[in-house]
Amino acid sequence: MSTSQQKFYNVLFLCTGNSARSIMAEALLNTMGKGRFHAYSAGSHPAGAVNPLALEQIQATGYALNDLRSKSWDEFATPDAPKMDFIITVCDNAAGEVCPVWPGQPISAHWGFEDPAAAIGTEEQKRAVFSKVARQIMTRVNLFASLPLHTLEKTAIKREMDAIGITSV
């Protein structure tokens, strides 16, 4: 399939605060997805700011930091919002919340990660937790980005996404 015919997929990463995990997942998929994905992130109760330690992790990828902001998932439930192909929750709180109804029946999955923003200790200890979680997110994003989505049926994609969510990272 040539690049001009290649399907692009919209992916929304959800978390409660949209300040760390979902933001890192957005940036990593946009960076590692080789142009096949347009990733977004949002939160049920957005913190209003991106965690500086999350930005530090993202900066290493070369992703444009000024494109990142903490925002409500309500932005993606409006009629003029991009139609999502995939919805991925990255924190246990968001996975248990009642989400908006997403148009187009996107495939959903839960990929739980420890909340690095809740880390306690010295700045270096907190940074180490952010680094660990960023590597875990990168592993799962890489597995997802490697799926041959254009050849799999919806049920197979759902099964693969669920498997990624329980992959030991």
Sequence and secondary structure as in RCSB ss.txt:
>XXXX:A:sequence
MSTSQQKFYNVLFLCTGNSARSIMAEALLNTMGKGRFHAYSAGSHPAGAVNPLALEQIQATGYALNDLRSKSWDE
FATPDAPKMDFIITVCDNAAGEVCPVWPGQPISAHWGFEDPAAAIGTEEQKRAVFSKVARQIMTRVNLFASLPLH
TLEKTAIKREMDAIGITSV
>XXXX:A:secstr
  GGG   EEEEEEESS SSHHHHHHHHHHHHTTTSEEEEEEESS  SS  HHHHHHHHTTT  GGG    BGGG
GSSTTS   SEEEE SHHHHHS     TT  EEEE     GGG  SSHHHHHHHHHHHHHHHHHHHHHHHTS GG
GS HHHHHHHHHHHHTS  
